[in-house]
C-alpha cells in the first residue's frame, strides 16, 4: 500500500491526458463536497450546544470523514500535478507556486487516515473542551486546519493555474 510519505515512488506511467482527467475529476469531487462539509460543521456546532460529549465526538468523527474525502481529492490532484510537472516545466512552476497549500492538505490527509486519533486530539480535557468546533479550527499535528472558503479558493487557484498552462 502506498502511503503519503512515499506517494511519488514507482508511479505507473500515465499519459498527460489521463493526468488532466484526474485533475478534473478530483477537482470536481472536492468542490462538490464543500457544501456537505459545511453542513457537517453545522451539525457539529449543534451537537456542541447540547453539551453531550458523545454526540459531539460522533459529529466531529463524521466531519473528519468528510474532510478525509476532500483532502484525498487534493492528494490526487497533487499526484497528477507532480507527474505532469515532470513532463512540463510550466507545470513544475505551478507545483512550486502552490506547494505550501498542496503540502498542507496532503499532510492533513495523511493524519486523517487515523480518523479516531484525530478526533481524540481535538478534545482538551484540561482546557476548553471542544472549542475547536466553535472556532472551526482543528488541530492536525502542528497544522491548524479546516475546510473553509480559503481552502476552496486555494483549490480553485491551483486548478486555474494548471489549465492556464495547458496548450488546449
Helices and strands as residue ranges (DSSP letters): H 16-50, H 53-85, H 89-97, H 99-112, H 115-122, H 131-135, E 138-140, E 143-145, H 149-165
